[in-house]
Amino acid sequence: MNLAICYFLKEDYRKSIERATESLNLQQGVKAYYRRAKAKAALKDYWGATADLDEAIKIDPSDPNNF
């Protein structure tokens, strides 16, 4: 998970997506979906980013930031 944000901050969005995906393969989590969505959005993959955010909402529908 931490590598995903590190690569994102270095603007290596593809590696950020890879690391977030590896994390999700180990354990589903809101933060991993969110980080992957941010990287996808940075690459202008808005449909992919939206799909990841939808998955994050399914994991934690009680999050007050969901709308």
N, C-alpha and C positions, 0 to 999 in steps of 0.2 A: 504494500500500500504506500509506504513512504517513497519508494522509488517512482511510483506513478506521479506523485506531486513534484518530485525533484526533476524528472524529465519534462513535466509540464512547464515548470519555471524556467527551464533551459530552452523552452520552445521546441522541444523534440516531441511533438504530439503523437507521432506514431509509436514511439517507444513508451510513452505514457499510457497509451491505449493497451499496448501489449502487457505492461506490468499490471494494470488494473484488471485486465482479463485473466491473467494468471492468478491474481488474488481472488477473483470471483470463482475461478475453477476450484479453489481450495475451500472458500466459504463465501456464501452470498452475504452482501452487506450494502447498506445504503451509501456509505462513504465511497466504496469502490465504484458503484454505479454513477455516483455524482462526479467523481474524478474522471471517469471514462467519458461521461457526457460532456464535460467541459473540454476535454481534448478533442472529441469529435466535433463539437461546435467550432472550435478553433480551426479545424480543417474544413469547415463549412458543410459538415455532414449533419444537417439539422434533423433529418428523419432519424438517424441513428442516435443522436443525442436525446431526442424526444423519447425514443423507445427505452433508453437507459433510465431516464427520469421516471417514466411510467413504471418500470420495474422497481425502482427505489420506493415509489409510493405504495406499491403492492406490499413491500416488506414492512413498511411502517406508515400505515394510513393515518395514524394519530398525530403525525408530525404537524405542528401548527403552521409550518411554512408551505404545506401542500395546498394548492388552490387550482 
